[in-house]
C-alpha cells in the first residue's frame, strides 16, 4: 500500500483540534491549533538542517490542510 505524504485526522475526544500526520521520515503528528508535534521517528543529523527541514514540513502540513479545506468547500 502506498500512503500519501500527509493525512488529515480528527478525534471526537479532541473536537477542536486539527491533526495532520506526516507518513514519511521523519514521521510526526502535528496539531495545527497549537503547533504541538509528536515525533514518531528519532531526528538525526545536523541541528541546523533538522530545524530547516522541520520548518519546511510544518509549512507543507499547513498548506496541505488549507488545500484540503478548499476542496471540501468546492463540493
C-alpha positions in Angstrom: 0.0 0.0 0.0 1.2 3.5 -0.8 0.4 6.1 1.7 0.0 9.8 0.9 2.6 12.1 2.4 0.1 13.8 4.7 -3.2 12.6 6.2 -5.8 14.7 7.9 -7.1 13.3 11.2 -9.7 14.1 13.8 -10.8 12.7 17.1 -14.0 13.2 19.0 -12.1 13.3 22.3 -10.4 16.5 20.9 -13.1 18.1 18.8 -11.4 21.5 18.5 -8.0 20.1 17.4 -6.8 19.6 13.8 -4.3 16.8 13.3 -2.1 16.3 10.3 0.0 13.1 10.1 3.2 13.1 8.1 3.8 9.5 6.9 7.4 9.8 5.6 10.6 10.3 7.5 10.6 12.0 9.9 7.1 10.7 10.8 5.1 13.0 13.1 1.6 14.2 14.0 1.1 18.0 14.3 -1.9 19.7 15.9 -2.4 22.8 13.8 -4.4 24.5 16.5 -1.4 24.8 18.8 1.5 23.6 16.7 2.2 20.7 19.2 4.2 18.0 17.4 4.6 14.3 18.4 7.6 12.8 16.7 7.3 9.1 15.7 11.0 9.0 14.4 14.2 10.0 16.1 15.6 13.1 14.4 19.2 12.6 13.3 21.7 14.9 11.6 22.9 18.4 11.7 20.7 20.6 14.0 20.5 23.5 11.5 19.4 21.2 8.7 16.9 19.5 11.0 15.5 22.9 12.1 15.2 23.9 8.4 13.5 20.6 7.5 11.1 20.9 10.4 10.1 24.4 9.4 9.5 23.3 5.8 7.5 20.3 6.9 5.3 22.4 9.2 4.7 24.8 6.3 3.9 21.8 4.0 1.5 20.4 6.5 -0.3 23.7 6.8 -0.5 24.1 3.0 -1.9 20.5 2.8 -4.6 21.4 5.3 -5.6 24.6 3.5 -5.8 22.8 0.2 -7.9 20.0 1.7 -10.3 22.6 3.2 -10.6 24.4 -0.2 -11.5 21.0 -1.8 -14.2 20.4 0.8 -15.8 23.7 0.2 -15.8 23.2 -3.6 -18.0 20.1 -3.3 
